[in-house]
Amino acid sequence: MSSKPDPIKEMNIVGVGTVVEGKIRSQGNVRIDGKMVGDISASESLAVGINGEVEGNITAKNVMVGGKVRGTINASEKIVFEGKSVVRGDIRATRLIIDEGSIFDGRVSMTEKAPMFEVKH
C-alpha cells in the first residue's frame, strides 16, 4: 500500500523571488516568502516569512507574520506578529501576540468574550 500525503495538510509555498497576482484559496496551509498581490484564504494556517510581502486581505485559522502585510487579517484563532513584521491594516482574531520590534498600524477586534492579548518583551 502506498501512503499518499494528505493534500489538506500540504504546505503551499510562494517562494522568494516569486510574485503572484490574483487570489489564493487553500484547504491547507500557505506560506508566503515572495510577494503576493491579492487576497489569500487558507482553511488552516498562513505564514508570511521574513522576506514575504502581502498586499491584500488574509483569512485563515492562524496567521503568523514575519514580513510585511498591507490589508486586513481575519484569523478564527490566533495572529502572531514576529519581531521584524510590518502590518498596516485592521485585524480580527481570538488571540493576538505581538513581539517586540514589530510595527502595527490599524485597528484590532477581538472575537472572543474573554480575549487574550499578549505583548512579548
N, C-alpha and C positions, 0 to 999 in steps of 0.2 A: 504494500500500500504506500503510495507516495503522499507525503503530507504537504499540502499547499498552504502558503501563508494566508491568513485571514485578510482579505482586501480591506475590511473595515479598519483593521489595526495597522495597515501600512502607512508609512510616512511619505507624504507628497512634498517634494522639495523644489523651491525655486532657488537655484544656485547663485553664488557670487558671480557678477558679470552678466547675469541674465535679467532682461526687462520683460515683464508680462503686462499687457494692457488688456483689460476685459474683466470678467468675473471668474472667481474660483468657487466651486461648491464641492465639498468633500464629505463623505460619510466617515472619514477617519481623521488623521492628524495632518496638519500642514506646517511646514517650516519655510520661512522666507529669509534667505540670505542675500538675495539680489534685490531688485526693485519691482514692486507691484503697483500698478496704477489701475485701480478698480476695487470693487467690493470682494470680500472673502467671507465665506460661510463654511465653517467646519463643525461637524457633529461632535467631534472630540476636542483635542487641544490645538491651539495655534501658537507658534513661536515665531517671533521676529528676532533674528540673530543680530549680533552687534553691528554687522555690516548691512543688515536688512533695512529696507525702507518701504513703507506702505502709504500710498495716497489714496485713501478710500475707507469705507466702513468695514468693521470687523465684527463678526458674530461667531462665537464658539462657546464651548463649555468652560474651558480655561484658556487664558491668554497670558503669555509671557512676552514682555517687550525688552529687548536688549538694544535695539537700534532706534529707528525713527518711525513715528506714525502720525499722519495728519488725517483725522477723521474720527468718527465715533466708534467706540468699542463697547460691545454688549457681550458680557460673559454671564452665563447662567450660574456659574460657580465663582471662580476666582480670577483676579487680574494681578499680575506681578510686574512692576516696573523695576528693572535692574539698574544698577549704578550709573551707567552711561546712557540710559534711554532718554529720548526726547519725544514727548507726546503732546500734540496740540489737537484737542477735541474733547467732547464730552464722553464720559464713561458711565457704565451701569454694570454693577456686579453685586454679588452677595458678600464677597470678601475682597479686600484690597490691600496689597503690600507694596509700599514704595521704598526702595532702597535709597540710602543717602547718595547724593550726587545726581539723581535723575531730575529731569526737568519736565514739569507737567503744567499745561495751561489749558484749563477747561473746567467743566462742572462735573461733580460726582453725584450719582444717585445710587444709594444702596437699596437693594431689593429684598432685604430680609428684615423681620421685625426687630431682631437684636443684631444689628450689623457688627462686623468685626473690622476695625480699621487699625492698621499697624504701620508705623514708620520705623524702619531699621536704621540704627546709627552705627 
